[in-house]
Amino acid sequence: MKPRTFFYFLREALRGLVRNRVMTLTALGIITIGLFLFGLFFLLTANLHHLTVLAWDEIEIRVFLEPTVKNPEKIGAELAALPGVKSVKYVSKAEGAASLEKMLGNQNLFLEGENPLPAAFNLSLLETADLQSLVRLASAVPGVEEVVFKQDFVRFLEIAIRLIMVFGLALLFLTAFAVLYIIINTIQLTVYARRREIEIMKLVGATDSFVRWPFLLEGIILGLLGAGLALLILKEGYAFLIQKIQFYRRFLPLLSGPELELILMAVLLGMGLFFGGLGSHVSLKRHLKV
Amino acid sequence: MLIAKKLTKIFNNGVVALDQVSLTVQKGEFVFLVGPSGAGKSTFLNLIIRQEVPTSGLIAVNRQNLAYLKKREIAYLRRNIGVIFQDYKLLPQKTVYENVAFALEVIETKARLIRPRVYAVLELVGLLNKANLLPSELSGGEQQRVCLARALVNRPLLLLADEPTGNLDPDTSWGIMELLLEVNRRGTTIVMATHNREIVDHMRRRVIALDRGKLVRDTPKGGYTLET
Protein backbone atom coordinates (compact mmCIF):
# COMPACT_ATOMS: atom_id res chain seq x y z
CA MET A 1 0.00 0.00 0.00
CA LYS A 2 1.30 3.44 -0.93
CA PRO A 3 1.89 5.76 2.07
CA ARG A 4 -0.40 8.33 0.43
CA THR A 5 -3.22 5.76 0.26
CA PHE A 6 -2.64 4.74 3.87
CA PHE A 7 -2.83 8.34 5.02
CA TYR A 8 -6.00 8.78 2.97
CA PHE A 9 -7.51 5.77 4.78
CA LEU A 10 -6.37 7.10 8.15
CA ARG A 11 -7.79 10.55 7.38
CA GLU A 12 -11.07 9.02 6.23
CA ALA A 13 -11.18 6.83 9.36
CA LEU A 14 -10.65 9.84 11.64
CA ARG A 15 -13.17 11.90 9.66
CA GLY A 16 -15.65 9.04 9.90
CA LEU A 17 -15.21 8.89 13.66
CA VAL A 18 -15.62 12.64 14.06
CA ARG A 19 -18.52 12.99 11.62
CA ASN A 20 -20.48 10.18 13.22
CA ARG A 21 -19.79 11.39 16.76
CA VAL A 22 -22.88 9.95 18.38
CA MET A 23 -22.25 6.47 17.02
CA THR A 24 -18.54 6.81 17.79
CA LEU A 25 -19.17 7.76 21.42
CA THR A 26 -21.78 5.02 21.83
CA ALA A 27 -19.45 2.40 20.38
CA LEU A 28 -16.53 3.69 22.43
CA GLY A 29 -18.60 3.55 25.63
CA ILE A 30 -19.74 0.00 24.95
CA ILE A 31 -16.27 -1.21 24.01
CA THR A 32 -14.80 0.44 27.13
CA ILE A 33 -17.38 -1.21 29.39
CA GLY A 34 -16.85 -4.60 27.73
CA LEU A 35 -13.07 -4.45 28.01
CA PHE A 36 -13.30 -3.04 31.56
CA LEU A 37 -15.40 -6.06 32.59
CA PHE A 38 -12.92 -8.39 30.92
CA GLY A 39 -10.04 -6.65 32.71
CA LEU A 40 -11.91 -6.91 36.01
CA PHE A 41 -12.40 -10.66 35.61
CA PHE A 42 -8.79 -10.96 34.51
CA LEU A 43 -7.57 -9.25 37.71
CA LEU A 44 -9.96 -11.29 39.84
CA THR A 45 -8.82 -14.59 38.36
CA ALA A 46 -5.15 -13.60 38.49
CA ASN A 47 -5.45 -12.62 42.16
CA LEU A 48 -7.35 -15.73 43.19
CA HIS A 49 -4.74 -17.82 41.43
CA HIS A 50 -1.98 -15.81 43.10
CA LEU A 51 -3.51 -16.34 46.56
CA THR A 52 -3.79 -20.09 46.10
CA VAL A 53 -0.22 -20.23 44.83
CA LEU A 54 0.94 -18.33 47.91
CA ALA A 55 -0.92 -20.80 50.08
CA TRP A 56 0.66 -23.64 48.12
CA ASP A 57 4.07 -22.15 48.81
CA GLU A 58 3.35 -22.46 52.52
CA ILE A 59 2.80 -26.18 52.25
CA GLU A 60 5.62 -28.29 53.47
CA ILE A 61 6.05 -31.99 53.39
CA ARG A 62 8.09 -33.29 56.26
CA VAL A 63 10.13 -36.38 55.48
CA PHE A 64 11.35 -38.12 58.66
CA LEU A 65 14.48 -40.22 58.38
CA GLU A 66 15.20 -43.55 60.02
CA PRO A 67 17.35 -43.12 63.17
CA THR A 68 20.09 -45.25 61.65
CA VAL A 69 20.67 -42.96 58.71
CA LYS A 70 24.28 -41.87 58.47
CA ASN A 71 24.34 -39.93 55.25
CA PRO A 72 21.36 -37.55 55.15
CA GLU A 73 22.99 -35.48 52.33
CA LYS A 74 22.54 -38.37 49.90
CA ILE A 75 18.87 -38.72 50.82
CA GLY A 76 18.48 -34.93 50.56
CA ALA A 77 19.85 -35.01 47.03
CA GLU A 78 17.52 -37.84 46.08
CA LEU A 79 14.52 -35.98 47.52
CA ALA A 80 15.50 -32.74 45.75
CA ALA A 81 15.58 -34.60 42.44
CA LEU A 82 11.97 -35.80 42.79
CA PRO A 83 9.50 -34.17 40.37
CA GLY A 84 7.56 -31.27 41.90
CA VAL A 85 10.10 -30.47 44.64
CA LYS A 86 11.12 -26.81 44.74
CA SER A 87 13.59 -26.94 47.61
CA VAL A 88 14.83 -29.21 50.36
CA LYS A 89 15.81 -28.14 53.87
CA TYR A 90 17.53 -30.43 56.38
CA VAL A 91 16.25 -30.30 59.96
CA SER A 92 18.59 -32.08 62.37
CA LYS A 93 17.40 -33.77 65.55
CA ALA A 94 18.56 -30.77 67.61
CA GLU A 95 16.88 -28.25 65.29
CA GLY A 96 13.69 -30.32 65.39
CA ALA A 97 13.72 -30.25 69.16
CA ALA A 98 14.43 -26.51 69.26
CA SER A 99 11.58 -25.88 66.88
CA LEU A 100 9.19 -27.98 68.98
CA GLU A 101 10.30 -26.26 72.16
CA LYS A 102 9.75 -22.90 70.56
CA MET A 103 6.30 -23.92 69.37
CA LEU A 104 5.27 -25.25 72.80
CA GLY A 105 6.95 -22.44 74.70
CA ASN A 106 8.70 -24.93 76.93
CA GLN A 107 12.47 -24.76 77.35
CA ASN A 108 14.61 -27.87 77.83
CA LEU A 109 11.82 -30.22 76.81
CA PHE A 110 14.31 -33.00 76.27
CA LEU A 111 17.47 -33.77 78.10
CA GLU A 112 20.65 -33.85 76.07
CA GLY A 113 20.95 -37.27 74.44
CA GLU A 114 17.31 -38.14 75.06
CA ASN A 115 15.91 -36.33 72.05
CA PRO A 116 13.54 -38.85 70.44
CA LEU A 117 12.78 -36.70 67.38
CA PRO A 118 14.20 -38.09 64.15
CA ALA A 119 16.13 -35.95 61.70
CA ALA A 120 13.97 -34.77 58.80
CA PHE A 121 13.83 -32.91 55.51
CA ASN A 122 11.26 -30.18 54.84
CA LEU A 123 10.23 -30.15 51.16
CA SER A 124 8.61 -27.13 49.60
CA LEU A 125 6.64 -27.73 46.44
CA LEU A 126 6.43 -26.43 42.93
CA GLU A 127 3.00 -25.26 41.75
CA THR A 128 2.89 -28.19 39.36
CA ALA A 129 3.62 -30.86 41.95
CA ASP A 130 1.49 -33.99 41.97
CA LEU A 131 1.31 -34.53 45.69
CA GLN A 132 0.10 -38.14 45.77
CA SER A 133 2.90 -39.45 43.60
CA LEU A 134 5.47 -37.24 45.30
CA VAL A 135 4.57 -38.68 48.71
CA ARG A 136 4.73 -42.20 47.25
CA LEU A 137 8.14 -41.56 45.68
CA ALA A 138 9.53 -39.86 48.79
CA SER A 139 8.39 -42.77 50.99
CA ALA A 140 10.22 -45.18 48.70
CA VAL A 141 13.59 -43.44 49.12
CA PRO A 142 15.87 -45.70 51.22
CA GLY A 143 16.35 -44.28 54.73
CA VAL A 144 12.97 -42.51 54.83
CA GLU A 145 10.76 -43.58 57.71
CA GLU A 146 7.65 -41.51 57.30
CA VAL A 147 6.25 -38.70 55.11
CA VAL A 148 3.91 -36.25 56.84
CA PHE A 149 1.84 -33.36 55.49
CA LYS A 150 -1.47 -31.55 56.13
CA GLN A 151 -3.50 -33.80 53.95
CA ASP A 152 -6.93 -32.13 54.20
CA PHE A 153 -5.59 -28.64 53.61
CA VAL A 154 -3.52 -29.79 50.66
CA ARG A 155 -6.53 -31.57 49.13
CA PHE A 156 -8.60 -28.43 49.56
CA LEU A 157 -5.92 -26.31 47.95
CA GLU A 158 -5.46 -28.70 45.08
CA ILE A 159 -9.18 -28.57 44.30
CA ALA A 160 -9.28 -24.80 44.77
CA ILE A 161 -6.40 -24.26 42.33
CA ARG A 162 -7.97 -26.54 39.76
CA LEU A 163 -11.37 -24.87 40.09
CA ILE A 164 -9.93 -21.39 39.84
CA MET A 165 -7.93 -22.37 36.76
CA VAL A 166 -10.90 -24.01 35.03
CA PHE A 167 -13.61 -21.54 36.03
CA GLY A 168 -11.32 -18.53 35.75
CA LEU A 169 -10.28 -19.43 32.21
CA ALA A 170 -13.85 -20.33 31.25
CA LEU A 171 -15.07 -17.01 32.65
CA LEU A 172 -12.35 -15.12 30.77
CA PHE A 173 -13.17 -16.90 27.51
CA LEU A 174 -16.87 -16.29 27.95
CA THR A 175 -16.28 -12.63 28.74
CA ALA A 176 -13.96 -12.32 25.74
CA PHE A 177 -16.63 -13.81 23.46
CA ALA A 178 -19.30 -11.60 24.96
CA VAL A 179 -17.08 -8.55 24.45
CA LEU A 180 -16.35 -9.61 20.86
CA TYR A 181 -20.06 -10.14 20.21
CA ILE A 182 -20.91 -6.73 21.66
CA ILE A 183 -18.12 -5.04 19.71
CA ILE A 184 -19.20 -6.67 16.43
CA ASN A 185 -22.79 -5.60 16.99
CA THR A 186 -21.81 -2.09 17.96
CA ILE A 187 -19.55 -1.63 14.94
CA GLN A 188 -22.28 -3.18 12.81
CA LEU A 189 -24.51 -0.29 13.90
CA THR A 190 -21.90 2.27 12.90
CA VAL A 191 -21.41 0.53 9.54
CA TYR A 192 -25.17 0.27 9.02
CA ALA A 193 -25.49 3.99 9.60
CA ARG A 194 -23.05 4.49 6.74
CA ARG A 195 -24.28 1.81 4.33
CA ARG A 196 -25.23 4.50 1.81
CA GLU A 197 -21.65 5.76 1.75
CA ILE A 198 -20.41 2.20 1.17
CA GLU A 199 -22.95 1.66 -1.60
CA ILE A 200 -21.89 4.86 -3.37
CA MET A 201 -18.21 3.99 -3.03
CA LYS A 202 -18.87 0.63 -4.64
CA LEU A 203 -21.02 2.12 -7.40
CA VAL A 204 -18.37 4.64 -8.42
CA GLY A 205 -15.76 1.89 -8.73
CA ALA A 206 -14.04 1.50 -5.37
CA THR A 207 -12.51 -1.92 -4.75
CA ASP A 208 -13.59 -3.88 -1.67
CA SER A 209 -10.26 -3.35 0.04
CA PHE A 210 -10.46 0.40 -0.57
CA VAL A 211 -13.88 0.48 1.12
CA ARG A 212 -12.76 -1.83 3.90
CA TRP A 213 -9.57 -0.12 5.06
CA PRO A 214 -11.00 3.09 6.58
CA PHE A 215 -13.62 1.04 8.43
CA LEU A 216 -10.96 -1.40 9.63
CA LEU A 217 -8.88 1.50 10.91
CA GLU A 218 -11.94 3.01 12.56
CA GLY A 219 -12.63 -0.30 14.32
CA ILE A 220 -9.00 -0.57 15.42
CA ILE A 221 -8.91 3.03 16.66
CA LEU A 222 -12.19 2.51 18.55
CA GLY A 223 -10.89 -0.77 20.01
CA LEU A 224 -7.60 0.79 21.12
CA LEU A 225 -9.29 3.88 22.58
CA GLY A 226 -11.79 1.67 24.42
CA ALA A 227 -8.95 -0.50 25.73
CA GLY A 228 -7.02 2.62 26.81
CA LEU A 229 -10.01 3.98 28.72
CA ALA A 230 -10.76 0.59 30.30
CA LEU A 231 -7.10 0.34 31.33
CA LEU A 232 -7.13 3.79 32.87
CA ILE A 233 -10.26 3.03 34.92
CA LEU A 234 -8.90 -0.36 35.99
CA LYS A 235 -5.48 1.04 36.88
CA GLU A 236 -6.87 3.87 38.99
CA GLY A 237 -9.57 1.68 40.52
CA TYR A 238 -7.11 -1.07 41.40
CA ALA A 239 -4.59 1.38 42.85
CA PHE A 240 -7.41 2.84 44.96
CA LEU A 241 -8.38 -0.64 46.16
CA ILE A 242 -4.80 -1.55 47.03
CA GLN A 243 -4.44 1.69 48.96
CA LYS A 244 -7.73 1.11 50.81
CA ILE A 245 -6.78 -2.39 51.94
CA GLN A 246 -3.19 -1.49 52.76
CA PHE A 247 -3.72 -2.55 56.35
CA TYR A 248 -5.03 -6.01 55.39
CA ARG A 249 -2.38 -6.69 52.78
CA ARG A 250 -0.53 -9.03 55.09
CA PHE A 251 -3.56 -11.29 55.01
CA LEU A 252 -4.69 -10.44 51.51
CA PRO A 253 -1.55 -9.99 49.46
CA LEU A 254 -3.04 -8.81 46.12
CA LEU A 255 -0.96 -8.78 42.95
CA SER A 256 0.52 -5.44 42.03
CA GLY A 257 3.49 -3.83 40.34
CA PRO A 258 4.61 -2.89 36.84
CA GLU A 259 4.62 -6.47 35.60
CA LEU A 260 0.89 -6.87 36.25
CA GLU A 261 0.18 -3.49 34.63
CA LEU A 262 2.20 -4.49 31.59
CA ILE A 263 0.39 -7.80 31.18
CA LEU A 264 -3.02 -6.16 31.61
CA MET A 265 -2.05 -3.46 29.13
CA ALA A 266 -0.86 -5.97 26.54
CA VAL A 267 -3.98 -8.13 26.96
CA LEU A 268 -6.50 -5.27 26.77
CA LEU A 269 -4.78 -3.34 23.97
CA GLY A 270 -4.34 -6.59 22.03
CA MET A 271 -8.01 -7.42 22.49
CA GLY A 272 -9.08 -3.88 21.55
CA LEU A 273 -6.98 -3.95 18.40
CA PHE A 274 -7.99 -7.45 17.34
CA PHE A 275 -11.67 -7.21 18.27
CA GLY A 276 -12.02 -3.73 16.74
CA GLY A 277 -10.50 -4.87 13.46
CA LEU A 278 -12.42 -8.15 13.43
CA GLY A 279 -15.64 -6.33 14.33
CA SER A 280 -15.26 -4.02 11.35
CA HIS A 281 -14.30 -6.84 9.02
CA VAL A 282 -17.32 -8.97 9.96
CA SER A 283 -19.72 -6.01 9.95
CA LEU A 284 -18.62 -4.86 6.50
CA LYS A 285 -18.96 -8.19 4.75
CA ARG A 286 -22.71 -7.90 4.17
CA HIS A 287 -22.57 -4.32 2.99
CA LEU A 288 -19.84 -4.94 0.43
CA LYS A 289 -22.17 -7.05 -1.70
CA VAL A 290 -23.21 -4.15 -3.93
CA MET B 1 -20.60 -0.40 -26.61
CA LEU B 2 -23.40 -2.43 -25.04
CA ILE B 3 -24.66 -5.84 -26.12
CA ALA B 4 -27.45 -7.92 -24.59
CA LYS B 5 -28.32 -11.32 -26.02
CA LYS B 6 -31.31 -13.29 -24.75
CA LEU B 7 -30.72 -11.57 -21.43
CA THR B 8 -32.94 -13.04 -18.71
CA LYS B 9 -33.16 -12.22 -15.05
CA ILE B 10 -35.40 -14.19 -12.72
CA PHE B 11 -35.25 -13.19 -9.05
CA ASN B 12 -35.23 -15.72 -6.22
CA ASN B 13 -38.90 -15.06 -5.54
CA GLY B 14 -39.72 -16.21 -9.09
CA VAL B 15 -40.36 -12.74 -10.56
CA VAL B 16 -39.19 -12.56 -14.17
CA ALA B 17 -37.65 -9.09 -14.44
CA LEU B 18 -36.13 -9.55 -17.90
CA ASP B 19 -37.10 -12.17 -20.43
CA GLN B 20 -34.84 -12.94 -23.42
CA VAL B 21 -33.94 -9.32 -24.12
CA SER B 22 -31.55 -8.78 -27.04
CA LEU B 23 -30.26 -5.38 -28.12
CA THR B 24 -27.15 -3.48 -29.09
CA VAL B 25 -26.23 0.09 -28.22
CA GLN B 26 -23.55 1.72 -30.34
CA LYS B 27 -20.88 4.08 -29.06
CA GLY B 28 -22.16 7.68 -28.86
CA GLU B 29 -25.86 6.76 -28.94
CA PHE B 30 -28.55 8.34 -26.72
CA VAL B 31 -31.13 5.72 -25.84
CA PHE B 32 -34.35 6.07 -23.87
CA LEU B 33 -35.52 3.01 -21.96
CA VAL B 34 -39.25 3.30 -21.38
CA GLY B 35 -42.01 1.17 -19.95
CA PRO B 36 -44.35 0.97 -16.98
CA SER B 37 -43.10 0.40 -13.44
CA GLY B 38 -41.90 -3.19 -13.07
CA ALA B 39 -41.12 -3.49 -16.79
CA GLY B 40 -37.47 -4.31 -16.03
CA LYS B 41 -35.78 -0.97 -16.79
CA SER B 42 -33.92 -0.67 -13.49
CA THR B 43 -32.99 -4.35 -13.55
CA PHE B 44 -31.48 -3.84 -16.99
CA LEU B 45 -29.39 -0.91 -15.71
CA ASN B 46 -28.39 -2.92 -12.61
CA LEU B 47 -27.18 -5.74 -14.85
CA ILE B 48 -25.02 -3.27 -16.81
CA ILE B 49 -23.22 -2.11 -13.65
CA ARG B 50 -23.09 -5.69 -12.38
CA GLN B 51 -25.22 -4.98 -9.34
CA GLU B 52 -27.20 -7.99 -10.51
CA VAL B 53 -26.07 -11.10 -12.36
CA PRO B 54 -28.13 -12.45 -15.26
CA THR B 55 -29.94 -15.76 -14.82
CA SER B 56 -29.14 -16.58 -18.43
CA GLY B 57 -28.08 -14.85 -21.62
CA LEU B 58 -25.24 -12.46 -22.23
CA ILE B 59 -24.55 -8.87 -21.29
CA ALA B 60 -21.34 -7.21 -22.45
CA VAL B 61 -19.93 -3.70 -22.09
CA ASN B 62 -17.04 -2.77 -24.34
CA ARG B 63 -16.85 -6.37 -25.52
CA GLN B 64 -16.41 -7.57 -21.94
CA ASN B 65 -18.82 -10.30 -20.85
CA LEU B 66 -19.99 -9.17 -17.44
CA ALA B 67 -20.91 -12.68 -16.29
CA TYR B 68 -17.28 -13.65 -15.86
CA LEU B 69 -15.99 -10.60 -14.00
CA LYS B 70 -13.98 -11.04 -10.84
CA LYS B 71 -14.74 -8.80 -7.86
CA ARG B 72 -11.88 -6.43 -8.60
CA GLU B 73 -12.85 -6.29 -12.30
CA ILE B 74 -16.35 -5.19 -11.31
CA ALA B 75 -14.80 -2.15 -9.64
CA TYR B 76 -12.81 -1.37 -12.80
CA LEU B 77 -15.93 -1.83 -14.97
CA ARG B 78 -17.80 0.72 -12.85
CA ARG B 79 -15.04 3.26 -13.33
CA ASN B 80 -16.00 3.36 -17.00
CA ILE B 81 -19.70 3.72 -16.32
CA GLY B 82 -21.26 6.81 -14.76
CA VAL B 83 -24.61 6.42 -13.05
CA ILE B 84 -27.18 9.03 -12.07
CA PHE B 85 -30.02 8.11 -9.78
CA GLN B 86 -33.53 9.38 -9.21
CA ASP B 87 -32.72 9.88 -5.50
CA TYR B 88 -29.26 11.38 -6.31
CA LYS B 89 -27.43 9.22 -3.73
CA LEU B 90 -25.32 12.09 -2.43
CA LEU B 91 -23.48 11.90 0.87
CA PRO B 92 -25.26 14.40 3.13
CA GLN B 93 -22.25 15.25 5.28
CA LYS B 94 -19.94 15.97 2.35
CA THR B 95 -19.94 19.24 0.40
CA VAL B 96 -20.69 19.45 -3.31
CA TYR B 97 -16.95 19.48 -4.04
CA GLU B 98 -16.28 16.52 -1.73
CA ASN B 99 -19.16 14.49 -3.17
CA VAL B 100 -17.69 14.84 -6.65
CA ALA B 101 -14.05 14.45 -5.58
CA PHE B 102 -15.06 11.32 -3.67
CA ALA B 103 -15.62 9.49 -6.98
CA LEU B 104 -12.01 10.21 -7.94
CA GLU B 105 -10.51 9.53 -4.51
CA VAL B 106 -12.02 6.06 -4.26
CA ILE B 107 -10.42 5.05 -7.55
CA GLU B 108 -7.07 6.39 -6.30
CA THR B 109 -6.72 9.23 -8.79
CA LYS B 110 -3.55 11.26 -8.25
CA ALA B 111 -4.19 14.08 -5.78
CA ARG B 112 -2.96 16.83 -8.11
CA LEU B 113 -5.50 15.78 -10.78
CA ILE B 114 -8.52 15.77 -8.52
CA ARG B 115 -9.03 19.50 -7.95
CA PRO B 116 -8.88 20.65 -11.62
CA ARG B 117 -11.11 17.81 -12.76
CA VAL B 118 -13.73 18.43 -10.08
CA TYR B 119 -13.82 22.17 -10.82
CA ALA B 120 -14.05 21.52 -14.58
CA VAL B 121 -17.04 19.23 -14.18
CA LEU B 122 -18.71 21.55 -11.65
CA GLU B 123 -18.35 24.33 -14.20
CA LEU B 124 -19.96 22.11 -16.85
CA VAL B 125 -23.01 21.49 -14.65
CA GLY B 126 -23.10 25.14 -13.50
CA LEU B 127 -22.37 24.58 -9.83
CA LEU B 128 -18.94 26.15 -9.48
CA ASN B 129 -20.26 28.78 -7.08
CA LYS B 130 -21.92 26.14 -4.86
CA ALA B 131 -18.88 23.89 -4.42
CA ASN B 132 -18.72 24.42 -0.67
CA LEU B 133 -22.40 23.88 0.08
CA LEU B 134 -23.89 20.71 1.53
CA PRO B 135 -26.51 18.79 -0.48
CA SER B 136 -29.19 19.85 2.02
CA GLU B 137 -28.55 23.48 1.01
CA LEU B 138 -29.32 22.75 -2.67
CA SER B 139 -32.54 22.41 -4.65
CA GLY B 140 -33.54 19.04 -6.17
CA GLY B 141 -32.31 20.08 -9.61
CA GLU B 142 -28.98 21.21 -8.19
CA GLN B 143 -28.58 17.94 -6.31
CA GLN B 144 -29.23 16.04 -9.52
CA ARG B 145 -26.56 18.16 -11.21
CA VAL B 146 -24.10 17.20 -8.46
CA CYS B 147 -25.01 13.58 -9.09
CA LEU B 148 -24.39 14.14 -12.81
CA ALA B 149 -21.06 15.85 -12.07
CA ARG B 150 -20.01 12.87 -9.92
CA ALA B 151 -21.00 10.47 -12.71
CA LEU B 152 -19.04 12.48 -15.29
CA VAL B 153 -15.91 13.37 -13.35
CA ASN B 154 -14.34 10.03 -14.11
CA ARG B 155 -14.94 10.62 -17.86
CA PRO B 156 -17.03 7.48 -18.37
CA LEU B 157 -17.63 5.93 -21.77
CA LEU B 158 -21.16 5.05 -20.80
CA LEU B 159 -23.61 7.04 -18.69
CA LEU B 160 -26.65 5.34 -17.18
CA ALA B 161 -29.47 7.49 -15.89
CA ASP B 162 -32.25 5.90 -13.83
CA GLU B 163 -35.23 8.26 -13.83
CA PRO B 164 -32.99 11.33 -13.51
CA THR B 165 -35.93 13.72 -13.80
CA GLY B 166 -38.31 11.64 -11.67
CA ASN B 167 -38.20 14.03 -8.72
CA LEU B 168 -37.84 17.30 -10.64
CA ASP B 169 -40.25 19.92 -11.95
CA PRO B 170 -40.51 20.32 -15.78
CA ASP B 171 -38.18 23.34 -16.07
CA THR B 172 -35.48 21.75 -13.95
CA SER B 173 -35.91 18.48 -15.87
CA TRP B 174 -35.20 20.27 -19.14
CA GLY B 175 -32.07 21.76 -17.59
CA ILE B 176 -30.82 18.28 -16.74
CA MET B 177 -31.72 16.99 -20.22
CA GLU B 178 -29.77 19.80 -21.87
CA LEU B 179 -26.75 18.80 -19.80
CA LEU B 180 -27.17 15.17 -20.80
CA LEU B 181 -27.37 16.18 -24.45
CA GLU B 182 -24.20 18.19 -24.08
CA VAL B 183 -22.44 15.22 -22.48
CA ASN B 184 -23.71 13.01 -25.31
CA ARG B 185 -22.44 15.48 -27.91
CA ARG B 186 -18.99 15.16 -26.34
CA GLY B 187 -19.08 11.44 -27.11
CA THR B 188 -20.48 9.70 -24.04
CA THR B 189 -23.03 6.96 -24.71
CA ILE B 190 -26.19 7.49 -22.65
CA VAL B 191 -28.88 5.01 -21.64
CA MET B 192 -31.68 6.71 -19.75
CA ALA B 193 -34.62 4.94 -18.10
CA THR B 194 -37.56 7.31 -17.83
CA HIS B 195 -41.29 7.74 -17.41
CA ASN B 196 -41.16 11.28 -18.73
CA ARG B 197 -43.32 11.15 -21.83
CA GLU B 198 -42.83 14.83 -22.71
CA ILE B 199 -39.05 14.58 -22.79
CA VAL B 200 -38.98 11.36 -24.84
CA ASP B 201 -41.52 12.67 -27.33
CA HIS B 202 -39.74 15.97 -27.72
CA MET B 203 -36.17 14.67 -28.09
CA ARG B 204 -36.82 12.03 -30.74
CA ARG B 205 -33.99 9.66 -29.90
CA ARG B 206 -33.83 5.89 -30.01
CA VAL B 207 -36.52 4.41 -27.75
CA ILE B 208 -36.41 0.89 -26.34
CA ALA B 209 -39.67 -0.14 -24.69
CA LEU B 210 -39.90 -2.91 -22.13
CA ASP B 211 -43.05 -4.48 -20.78
CA ARG B 212 -43.11 -7.18 -18.12
CA GLY B 213 -39.49 -7.97 -18.86
CA LYS B 214 -39.85 -8.30 -22.61
CA LEU B 215 -38.48 -5.96 -25.25
CA VAL B 216 -41.63 -4.83 -27.04
CA ARG B 217 -40.32 -2.00 -29.20
CA ASP B 218 -36.99 -0.61 -30.43
CA THR B 219 -37.52 2.54 -32.52
CA PRO B 220 -34.86 4.93 -33.78
CA LYS B 221 -36.06 8.51 -33.21
CA GLY B 222 -39.20 7.19 -31.50
CA GLY B 223 -41.78 8.54 -29.08
CA TYR B 224 -42.83 7.42 -25.62
CA THR B 225 -45.56 5.23 -27.16
CA LEU B 226 -45.97 3.83 -30.64
CA GLU B 227 -48.58 6.45 -31.42
CA THR B 228 -46.50 9.47 -30.42
Interface residues (C-beta under 8 A of the other chain):
Chain A: R4 T5 Y8 R19 R196 E197 E199 I200 M201 K202 L203 V204 G205 A206 T207 D208 F210 V211 V290
Chain B: I49 Q51 K71 R72 A75 Y76 L77 R78 R79 V83 K89 L91 Q93 F102 A103 E105 V106 I107 E108 A111 R150 N154
